[in-house]
Amino acid sequence: MSKLLLHNAKVYVDKGIYEEAVLIDGGRIAKVGKNDEVLAFVCDDTQVIDCAGKTLIPGLNDTHLHFFQFGETLNQAPIEGVKSIDEMVEICLKFAEEHPETAANGIHALGWNQDLFTSGEKRIPDRHDLDRISTEYPVMLERICGHINSCNTKMLEIAGITADTPQPEGGEFEIGDDGIPNGIFKESATKMVDYVIPGFETEDYRRLIQDAQKYALAHGLTTVQSNDIGSTSFENLDEGFALIKDMLAKDELKIRYTSQTCFKTADDLKNFIEKSDLWTADYGEDPLFQPGSVKMFRDGSLGGRTALLKNGYVPDRDNHGLEWHSMEQVRDYVKLANERGIPVVVHVIGDEAVDSVMQAFIEADPTGTNPCRNALIHCQITDNEILDRIVEHNIYVYAQPIFIDYDMKIVEPLCGPELAETSYAFGTLLRRGVHLSYGTDCPVESCNPFRNLYTAVTRKAVDGTPCGGWYAKECVDRETAIDAYTAESAYAEFLEDRKGRIKEGYYADLALLSNDFFTCDEREILDITSDLTIVRGRIVHQK
């Protein structure tokens, strides 16, 4: 492997520390320093790149997204951000016309959000709306959060769902005023219908993953910690991991991939651990793929009114949200996984969900050291007592600042101003020494990290509002934001001693930015991309 030298750059090393040049040798960073110091190491097999004064940062590392599903959305009807039910119907009709072979088996897409509707009725679409797309083939359109599905009548017929069908544990399907299921499925109830429309085949995912990684690398992402295998995208664990390994063998995987794996039951997890070497195999000193955590869901989404809230929702105090995994299940998973040194990460949005799962973590490790680095994913609605306990017990948090872009419009109406003031407190947690990293939950949001970084440092929506930022005390400086996307993300993988910094001996994962993130106007952050992305010392994207 030839050496690679980048010089005449603004190299971010650590807070307040910048250098000019980097030498990469054998996939690792061999030298960091001034131009003349590093250029002295040039030899015949060294590729030299003049960075023309541009900013070089460690490769960005998204600690929670759904990479396979992102690839799916790139190949489905584009309904994300639609402004009305009518617009969504028109987009699907056009997609069916342009892709008749796909539509013949049904249309499945993700992306609507009733709170963003600006014309027509501002409500969750039901079967009557989707029947306008087709009554001949099934249609299922998921809310952007992935916790609510809307289906047409044909879908209900194929799935055999009637008013007499028992409601599932951990979810519900709605009954309309006519006494017939109205096509709206929430939380675990979505599993009752999501099998109807044929999904992508295993070989399809090879292409979808390549589509997704092309976008990610172009935006400076070099690692994704992704919840795909064992989840709705790819339920067959053996086939999912076999695909990843085959892509590695064929040099088709260019981005680092750490798996967050779902299991239907704790027994399934136990059986998998006993028969599989996933967590015990040797992946080498510098792996592109490695196993990560066990992933669980405690509650739903705030926008879908299914997040678990202690005091219920302001407009409906009797609604406390919906439980996904019970606390008994959470404790079983945590005990089983942690005994084997495997982290457990849990989707928690409401304060009841955050508090209860944190208690399970504390019970598993009363020392307050959290050796397995169990983590709260999202950790949105919190009070001061919850924040104090997170700090005291060293609970790791995977945060998504970009969620504020939408949620700032609904938090106070749904949770009240007092609770809103102590929620999405990501700046406070970082300043108090909590290990907190950034992710996007893509495709719930775009995996473009610079939208996420913009929101973290401004606490503004992408349209620039509100002027002073939403609860601006939670803003962080730009270096802290980059660290949360790099060094703190590496901590989730137990790799903080060799990843997430541009330092000698560290992995050579870097991104050369199109604009200087540290000094540019805040609005310009949104337009930053990567001119050059390097993974394991190899150029994998170049503009």
N, C-alpha and C positions, 0 to 999 in steps of 0.2 A: 504494500500500500504506500503510495507516494505521500510526501508531506504536503501540507497546505498552510500557507502563511497569509494572513490578512493584516494589512497595515493601513496607516492613515485613517484610522477609525476612532470613534468615541466609544471606547470599550467600557461597559458598565461592569465593575468588579464587585463592589459592595457599596453601602450607603456612603456617599461623599467621596468614593474612590473610583477614579476613571483612568484607564490606560489608553495606549494608542495601537498596539499590535498584538496579534495572537499567532502562535505557531501550533499546528496540530500534527501529531505524529501517531500513527497506529490507532486512530479513533479516540485518542485522548488529547487533552490540552497539555502541550509540552512546555510552553513558555508564554508568559504574559508580561508586557512591559512597554517601554518607549520604542518608537520606530527603529532607531539605530541599534538598540539592544537586540531586538528580535530579528531584524534583517541580517544581522551578523551570522545567523544560523542557516541562511539560504545555501542550498547545495543543488546538485544537478537534477535531483528528482523532486524538487520543491515547486509546487504550483503557487505562484504569487498573485494575490488579488489586491489591487488598490481600492480601498473602500470610499475614497473621495470625501472623507470627513463624516460619513454617515454613522449612525448609532448602531452598535453591536450589543445585543443582549443575550442572556442564556435562552435556549429554546423554551417556549411557553408550554405549560403542562396542565391540561384541563383535568381536574380531579373528579369530575362526575359529568358524564354525558352518555348518550346512547348512539354510538357511532354507526352501528348497522342500520338503526332506524333512520338516522340522518341520510344514509345512502338511499334508503327506501323513499324518503320524502323527495329526493331529487328525481325520482322516477314515478311520481304520483301526481294527481291533479293538484295544482298549486293553490290551495285554499287558505294558506296562512295569511292572517291580517285582513281577511275580507271584511267589508263594511256593512254587509247586510246578508240576510238569508237569500234574497234574490240574487245577489252577486255570486254567492257560493253555488247556487243552483246553475247559474249560467256558466260558471267555470267548469263545473262537472259535465254539463251537457257538451261543451266544446271539447273537453278531454275525451269523452266517449266517442265523439265524432272523429277525432283525430287518431284515436287508439281503439278501433273497434274490436280487435282481437282481445285486448286486455279487458275492455268493458264487458265483453260477452260472459266473462266469469264473475263480473261484479266490480264495483268501484270502491276502493278503500283509500282514504286520505286523512291527513292530520293537519290541524291548523286553525280551526275557527275558534272565536272567543266572543261570546255574546255581549260582553261588556264593551267591546270595541265597535259594535254595530252603531252606525250613525243615521241609518234610514230604515224604515219599516219597524217591525216589532223588535225590541231588545230583549230576546229570550232565547232559551235553548231550543234549537230546531228539533222537530219531532218527525214521526213517520210520514205525516201528511206532507210536510215540506219536502222530504226526500223522495216521496212518491212522484214528485214533479220531475225528478231526474229519471226515474224508471220504475215501472211496476212489473217489468219482465225479468230483471236480474237484480241481485242483492246490492244494496248500497250501505256502506258504513262509514261515517265521517266522525273522526275523533276530535274532541276539544283539544286545544293546544297543550293542555296539561297532561293529556293521556289518561285522565281519570274518569272521563265521561264519553260515552259513545252514543251517537244518534244513528238509528237504523231505519230503513224503509220497511214497508209492510211485507215485501217479498222476503226480506231477511228474517223477519219474525216467523213467517210461514215455514221456511226451510229449517230454522232452528227449533220449530215446534213450541214456541213460547206463547202461552195463553194466560188468561187471568187466573187459571187454576194452577199454573206452574209455581212451585214453592220458591219463595225468595231465598237467595243464597246467603250464607254467612259472610259478613264483611262487605256487603254491598246491597244494591236494590235495583229493580227495574220499575219504572213508573207505570201506573195504571191511569189511563185517560178518563175524562169525564164520561165517556161512552162505555166505561167498564172494560175496555180492551187495552192491553199494553200499548203505550204511545210511542215506543221505539227508543226511549231514553234509558240507558243503562249506566249505572254508577259503580265505581270501584270494582270489587271482585265480580260483580254481575256482568262486567264487560266480557269475561271469559265464557259466558254462556253463548255468545254469538261470534266472537272473533275468529272462530275456526271456519266459518261458513265460506268466506271468500278465500280462494286458494292463495296462499302466501307465495313469496319468492322461493324458488328451489335453492338448494345448497350452492350450486354453481352460479346462480344469479348473484348471490352475495359476494362472490369473488369480484365481480364487476362493481357492485354497489360500494364495497369497501374501498376499491380503488378510486371511485368517483369522490367519495367522502374524504379520502386522504389527500387527494389533489387540492381540494379546497382548503383543508386544514393546513397543509404545508405552505400554501401560498399566503397564509395569514400568520405564519411564524410559530405554529404549533408543532412541536416535535414529539410530544407524548400525549396519549389519551388514556385516561383511566375510565374504562367504559363498561356500562351495564347492558350487555347484549345477550350473553349466553345463559340459558336458563330462564330468560324473560320472554316477553311476547314476541320479540324478533326471532329468537332462535332457541326454542325450548329443549331441543335435543342436545344435551351437553357434549356427548361423545362426538357427534358430527360437527358441532361448533368449534371445539378445540382442534379437531382434525383439520378443519378448513384453515384455521389460523396457522397451524404447523405446516400445512402444505404450501400456503402462500409464503411462509418464511423460507421453505426449502427451494422455492422457485424464484426467490428474490422479488416477490410481488408486494411484500409489505415493507414500506419505506419509513413508516412512522412507528414509534414505540407504542406498544399496546399492552396495558395492564388490565386484567379482567376483574370486574366486580360481578360475581356469579350469584344467581338466584337459585333457590331450591324450593320445591313445593311444600315440603315438610322437613322437620328436623331429622326424621328417620331417613329421608332421601339424602340429606347432607351426610349423615353418619355412614350410610351405605356407600356413597360416592367416595368419601375419605378412605374407607376400608379397601375399596377395589382400585382406586386411582392413585397415581403418583403425582398428581397435579401440583400439590404443595410440597412435595419432597424431592422432585427431580432437580437435577443440576442444569441451570439455564446459562451457565457460563459467567464470565466476569463482566460482560457488557451486552446483556440480552436485549433484543428487540421486543420479545414477548416474555411476560412473567405473570404468574397468578397473583391476584391481589386479595381482596376481601370477599366475604359473604355479604350479599346485599339483601335487605329486608325493607318492607313498607309498614309503617305504623298507622299512617292516616292518609288523607287524600290531598286536595288542593284548596287554597283559600278562595280562588275565583270560582271554583265549583261548589263552594260552601260545604266541603266534605273534610276539611282540616279539623282536627280535634281541638276544640276550645273549652277551657274550664268553665267559663261563664256563658257559653253559647254565643250566637251571633246577635249583634245589636238589633237588627230588624226582626229576629226570631230567637228569643232566648231559650226556647225549648229545643232548638237545633244545636247540638254540640258536635256535629260532624259525624263521620263514619270511621269505625275502627277497621283496619285492614288485618294486620297480624295482631293477635291478642298479646297481652303481657306475658301470659304463660308461654306462648310460642317464642316471644323475644328472649325470655330468660333461657329457654331450652337451647335456642340457637347460640346465644352468647356463651353459655357454659360449654357446649359441645365444641364450638370453634376455638374459643380461647384456650381450652385445655390442650389444644394442638398448636397453639401459637398463631392462629389465623384471626385477623381482624374481622369485626362485624361492623358494617356501616348501615345506618337505618334512615330512611326517608321520614323526616319529622318536620311538620310545618306549624301546626297549632301549638300553643303553650302546653296543653295537656299532653300532647304527643312528645314534645321535647322533654318535659319534666319526667314522664314515666319511663322513657327509654334511658334517660340519663341515670335514673335510679337503678335500672337493670345493670348498667355499666358499673355503677358504684358498688353494687352488691357483688359483682364478679371480681372486682378489685378494690377493696376498701382502703388500700394503701394510698390511693390518690396519685399513683404513678402512671396508670393506664399503659402497661407494657405492650399490649397488643395494638395500641393506637386505635381503639374503637372510635367511631366517629358519628357525628350527627350530620346528616345531609340536609341542607337547606336551613334548618334552625332559624325560622323566621320570626314567629311571634313569641316574644320573651318578656318577662318582667325582671326587675332588679335582682330578686332572689334567685331566679334561674341563672342569670348572668354570673352571680357570685359563685354558684355551685359549679358552673362550667370552669371557672378559674380555679377554684379550690381543688377540684378533682382532675384537672389536666385533661379535660375532655376535648378531643379534636373536633373541629368544625370544617365541613366542606361548604363554603358559601357561594351564592350566585348573585353578586351585586346587580347584574342586569335585570333581575326580577323586579327591581324597584321601578324600572321604566313603566311597567304596567301597574304594579301593586300599590304604588303611592296613591293611586286614584281610588282604591277600594279598602285600604287598611283601616282608616278612621271610620268610614261608614259601617264596616263589618265588625270591627273590634273595639272601637271607641278611641278617643284621643289619648287617654292616659296610657293604654297598652301600646298604642302606636308609637309613642315617644321612646319606649324602651325596646322596640322591635327592630329587626334588621340592623342590630347594633354591632356591625362587623368592625367598625373603627374602634369602638370601645374595647372589644375583645382582643384585637391585635395589640392595642396600647397596654392592655393588662397582661400581656405575655402569653395569650392563648395561641396554640398552633392552629392557624386558620388559613385555608388555601382557597383558591378561586376555581370555579368551573362554570359551565353554562347550562347544564341539563339539556343540551341540544338533543333533539330538535324542538324542545319547548321554547328555547331561544336559539338564535344563530350561534354557532360555535366560533364566530369571529371574536377573538379575545379583546379586540380594541374597543368594541362596544361595551364589553364588560369592564374594562379598565377605565373607560370614560365615566361610566356610572359610579365606579368606586371612588374616583377622585373628585367628582363634582356633585354626586347625589342628585343628578338631574336626569330627566328623560332625554331620549335622543333628540327631541325637538327643542331642547334647551330650557325647558321649564321644570320647576319654578325658578325664578331669577336667582335666588340665593341658595338654591339647593334644598332638597327635602330632608329635614332634620340634619342640617349641614354639619353638626357636631360629629357626625359619623363619617365625614370625609376622611380620606387618608392622603398622604403625600404620594408623589408618583413613584418614588423609589420603594416605598412600602408596598404599593400596589404590584409592582413588578416582582418583588420578593414573594408576595403571596401567590403569584402565578408560576414561580420557579422553585426557589429554595423550600418554601413551605409545602409545595406539591410533592417535591422529592421526599420530604419527611413522611408523607403518606405511604411511600414505597420502601421505607427504611433505607433510603439511598442518599440521605442528606450529606454524607461525607464524600460523595463523589459525583453528585448531580445537582443542577440548579444554580451553579455559579460558574463564572469564567475564571477558573483558577487552575493552577498547574496540578495535573493528576486527575482532574475531573473529566467526565464524559464530554466529548466534543459535539455538543448539541447547541447550535447557535442560530440566531436570526438577525440579519442585517436589515434595518427598518427603512422604509421609504421616507420617513420624516423623524425628527428627533422627538421621541415621546416625552423626554424630560423637560423640554423647553418650549415646545410648539404651543400655539393657542389651543385652548381646551377643545374647541370645536373641531380642530384639525386632527385630534386623536382618532375620531371616528373613521377617518379616511386612510389611516395607516395600514399598510400591508407589508409583506416581507419581500425585499428585493432578492435576497439570497437566504435559503434555509439549509442548514447542515445538520445531519443526524449521523452520529458515530464517525464524524470526520469526513463524511461523504456529502457532496452537494446533491440534494434531492429536489430542490426547487430553485430556479433562477429566472428572474423576470427578464 
